[in-house]
Amino acid sequence: MLASNDFIVRDPKISGGQPVLKGTRVTLRTVLASLADGDSFDELLQAFPTLTPELLRAAVAFAAASALEDQPSPTMPKL
């Protein structure tokens, strides 16, 4: 599994400290919003030449891990 800290970084000097994909100025939010809008990996790679398939997979893995963390706890059965 990809470790997000290897691919997603925050630096106050880059994009105002928003999370970006390492080695780029492309924000995580931009990538995830583009994918949500239906853009393909190929379209993103063409639009942002600094991205790689590995970085895009890291963004998706990060979103999946974040969604898992934000899931509500199962309710306890009533006794």
N, C-alpha and C positions, 0 to 999 in steps of 0.2 A: 504494500500500500504506500502511496505517496505521502510524504510528510509535508504538510502545508508550509511549515517554516523554511523549508528548502526552496520553495517556489513563490511564496507570497511574503512580501516585506512591507514594512511601514518605515518611511523616512520623512521627517518633517520638511526636508528640502525637495522632495519629489511629490508632486500632486497634492500639496498641502497636508501630507501625512496620511492620505487615504491609502488603504492596502492596494499595492500594485503587484503585477507579476514581475518576478525578479529579472533584472536586466532590462526592463522596459519602463515606460511611463504610462502603460495601459493599466487602468484601474480594474480591480476585481469586479467592481460594480458594472463597469462597461461591458466586460466579457459576459457576465451572468445575465445582464439585461438583454444583450444581443442574442444570446442563446435562447432566452425566454421568448423573444420576439420571433424566433424561428430561423435565425441565421445559422448556417452550418459551420463546422470547423473550417472547411475550405474557404468559406466567405470571410471568416474572421482572419484567417492566415493571409488572405489577399489584402484585406483592409488594413491590417496591422502587421507589417513585415517583420517586426521584432518578436512576434509571438512564435511559438513552436507548438506542435501537437502535445508535447509533454507538459508545457505550461497550461494549455487549455484543459488537459485531463486533470491537472492539479487544481484548477479553479472549480471544476465540477466535483472533484473529490472533497474539496473544502466545503462546498455548498451542501453536499450530502452529509458530511460529518456535522455541520452546523445545524442542519435540520433535525438530525437525530438527537442532538443535545437539547433542542428546543421543544421536543415532544412533551406533551403533558404527561405527568405521572399517571399510571393506571389507578382508577379509583379502588379503594379498598371495599371488599364486600361488606355489607351490613350484617352484623351478628345478631 
